[in-house]
Amino acid sequence: MARMIPAAERVKRARKFVQQAREYPKSADPGYAFFSYVAEVKDLLRQARDLIKFIPNTPSASEELKAEVSALQQEIDQTEKDLLRTI
Protein backbone atom coordinates (compact mmCIF):
# COMPACT_ATOMS: atom_id res chain seq x y z
CA MET A 1 0.00 0.00 0.00
CA ALA A 2 1.25 3.47 -0.83
CA ARG A 3 2.48 5.73 1.91
CA MET A 4 0.45 8.88 2.55
CA ILE A 5 2.31 12.09 1.83
CA PRO A 6 1.36 15.06 4.04
CA ALA A 7 -0.02 18.12 2.27
CA ALA A 8 2.95 20.31 3.20
CA GLU A 9 5.33 17.75 1.69
CA ARG A 10 3.19 17.62 -1.47
CA VAL A 11 3.50 21.39 -1.84
CA LYS A 12 7.30 21.18 -1.43
CA ARG A 13 7.56 18.45 -4.05
CA ALA A 14 5.30 20.36 -6.44
CA ARG A 15 7.52 23.43 -6.09
CA LYS A 16 10.55 21.26 -6.92
CA PHE A 17 8.83 20.05 -10.09
CA VAL A 18 8.08 23.63 -11.12
CA GLN A 19 11.72 24.59 -10.49
CA GLN A 20 12.92 21.60 -12.54
CA ALA A 21 10.66 22.67 -15.39
CA ARG A 22 12.09 26.19 -15.30
CA GLU A 23 15.66 24.86 -15.29
CA TYR A 24 15.15 22.29 -18.06
CA PRO A 25 17.54 23.20 -20.89
CA LYS A 26 15.88 24.65 -23.97
CA SER A 27 16.86 23.38 -27.36
CA ALA A 28 17.70 25.77 -30.17
CA ASP A 29 17.05 23.01 -32.72
CA PRO A 30 13.44 23.23 -33.99
CA GLY A 31 13.23 19.49 -34.64
CA TYR A 32 12.84 16.46 -32.40
CA ALA A 33 14.63 18.14 -29.50
CA PHE A 34 11.94 20.85 -29.42
CA PHE A 35 9.18 18.27 -29.03
CA SER A 36 11.20 16.50 -26.38
CA TYR A 37 11.59 19.79 -24.47
CA VAL A 38 7.84 20.47 -24.61
CA ALA A 39 7.01 16.92 -23.49
CA GLU A 40 9.44 17.03 -20.56
CA VAL A 41 8.23 20.44 -19.35
CA LYS A 42 4.58 19.42 -19.63
CA ASP A 43 5.29 16.20 -17.75
CA LEU A 44 7.02 18.02 -14.89
CA LEU A 45 4.17 20.51 -14.59
CA ARG A 46 1.58 17.69 -14.76
CA GLN A 47 3.32 15.94 -11.89
CA ALA A 48 3.22 19.16 -9.87
CA ARG A 49 -0.51 19.59 -10.57
CA ASP A 50 -1.25 15.98 -9.68
CA LEU A 51 0.44 16.35 -6.30
CA ILE A 52 -1.68 19.29 -5.17
CA LYS A 53 -4.98 18.95 -7.01
CA PHE A 54 -6.92 17.36 -4.13
CA ILE A 55 -5.54 19.44 -1.26
CA PRO A 56 -8.23 22.16 -1.49
CA ASN A 57 -10.94 19.49 -1.16
CA THR A 58 -9.58 17.93 2.02
CA PRO A 59 -11.30 19.01 5.24
CA SER A 60 -8.07 18.83 7.26
CA ALA A 61 -6.29 21.44 5.11
CA SER A 62 -6.09 24.86 6.69
CA GLU A 63 -7.22 28.00 4.88
CA GLU A 64 -3.59 29.11 4.78
CA LEU A 65 -2.55 25.89 3.03
CA LYS A 66 -5.47 26.16 0.60
CA ALA A 67 -4.39 29.70 -0.28
CA GLU A 68 -0.82 28.51 -0.80
CA VAL A 69 -2.03 25.72 -3.09
CA SER A 70 -4.13 28.17 -5.07
CA ALA A 71 -1.10 30.43 -5.53
CA LEU A 72 0.99 27.44 -6.57
CA GLN A 73 -1.61 26.41 -9.15
CA GLN A 74 -1.45 29.92 -10.62
CA GLU A 75 2.35 29.73 -10.60
CA ILE A 76 2.22 26.41 -12.49
CA ASP A 77 -0.11 27.91 -15.10
CA GLN A 78 2.12 30.97 -15.44
CA THR A 79 5.23 28.81 -15.76
CA GLU A 80 3.61 26.84 -18.56
CA LYS A 81 2.72 30.05 -20.37
CA ASP A 82 6.20 31.47 -19.90
CA LEU A 83 8.02 28.37 -21.07
CA LEU A 84 5.81 27.00 -23.82
CA ARG A 85 3.65 29.78 -25.22
CA THR A 86 6.51 32.12 -26.04
CA ILE A 87 8.52 29.66 -28.14
C-alpha positions in Angstrom: 0.0 0.0 0.0 1.3 3.5 -0.8 2.5 5.7 1.9 0.5 8.9 2.6 2.3 12.1 1.8 1.4 15.1 4.0 0.0 18.1 2.3 3.0 20.3 3.2 5.3 17.8 1.7 3.2 17.6 -1.5 3.5 21.4 -1.8 7.3 21.2 -1.4 7.6 18.4 -4.1 5.3 20.4 -6.4 7.5 23.4 -6.1 10.5 21.3 -6.9 8.8 20.0 -10.1 8.1 23.6 -11.1 11.7 24.6 -10.5 12.9 21.6 -12.5 10.7 22.7 -15.4 12.1 26.2 -15.3 15.7 24.9 -15.3 15.1 22.3 -18.1 17.5 23.2 -20.9 15.9 24.7 -24.0 16.9 23.4 -27.4 17.7 25.8 -30.2 17.1 23.0 -32.7 13.4 23.2 -34.0 13.2 19.5 -34.6 12.8 16.5 -32.4 14.6 18.1 -29.5 11.9 20.8 -29.4 9.2 18.3 -29.0 11.2 16.5 -26.4 11.6 19.8 -24.5 7.8 20.5 -24.6 7.0 16.9 -23.5 9.4 17.0 -20.6 8.2 20.4 -19.3 4.6 19.4 -19.6 5.3 16.2 -17.8 7.0 18.0 -14.9 4.2 20.5 -14.6 1.6 17.7 -14.8 3.3 15.9 -11.9 3.2 19.2 -9.9 -0.5 19.6 -10.6 -1.2 16.0 -9.7 0.4 16.3 -6.3 -1.7 19.3 -5.2 -5.0 19.0 -7.0 -6.9 17.4 -4.1 -5.5 19.4 -1.3 -8.2 22.2 -1.5 -10.9 19.5 -1.2 -9.6 17.9 2.0 -11.3 19.0 5.2 -8.1 18.8 7.3 -6.3 21.4 5.1 -6.1 24.9 6.7 -7.2 28.0 4.9 -3.6 29.1 4.8 -2.6 25.9 3.0 -5.5 26.2 0.6 -4.4 29.7 -0.3 -0.8 28.5 -0.8 -2.0 25.7 -3.1 -4.1 28.2 -5.1 -1.1 30.4 -5.5 1.0 27.4 -6.6 -1.6 26.4 -9.2 -1.5 29.9 -10.6 2.4 29.7 -10.6 2.2 26.4 -12.5 -0.1 27.9 -15.1 2.1 31.0 -15.4 5.2 28.8 -15.8 3.6 26.8 -18.6 2.7 30.1 -20.4 6.2 31.5 -19.9 8.0 28.4 -21.1 5.8 27.0 -23.8 3.6 29.8 -25.2 6.5 32.1 -26.0 8.5 29.7 -28.1 
